[in-house]
Amino acid sequence: MLWTRRSRTACWIKLAEVLVDCVEGGASVNFMAPFWHEEALAFFRKVAGSVAAGDTVLLGARLDGRIVGTVQLGLDTPPNQPHRADIRKCWCIAPRAAMASAPR
């Protein structure tokens, strides 16, 4: 994929939608409802800074061209562990059919 400023912005928006979906679905992901899209975008702006600094790898999962999940890998590990990364955040949207049939 060719990354342009517009495509990056679209990805940040879609990643924020994943986070909002998780929080709205009741996931325990360090954020509490009510949680707004603008708050999710602010979070991913911070992540972007960490990615730019080389401290984080941000991956997105796509299904049928839509971003449906994300994971962050922390690379700022001790000097004696350059082979290692820590999983920081791993989120995916909830399948709506499963949520509709889940007991409440």
C-alpha positions, 0 to 999 in steps of 0.5 A: 500500500502506498502511504500518503498523508490522506491514507495515514489519516484514514488509518488513524480514524479506523484504528480509533473506531476499533478502540471505541468499539472495544470500549463501547462493548465493555472491554477492559482496555484502560479506558472507560465509557463514555469514550469518544472518537476524539479521545481515541484519536488523541490516544493514537496520536500519542502512539504515532509519536512512539512509532516515529521514535522507533519505540513502538510497532503498530500493526493493523488487521484487515478483513475485506479491506476494513481495519478490524484489529490492532496490536502494538509492540513495544521495542523499548526493551533493555539493551541486553534484550534487542531480540524482544518486543512486548505486546502492549495493546491488542484490540479487535472489533466485536463480531456483532452477531456474537454480541447480539446472541450473548447473554447479558 
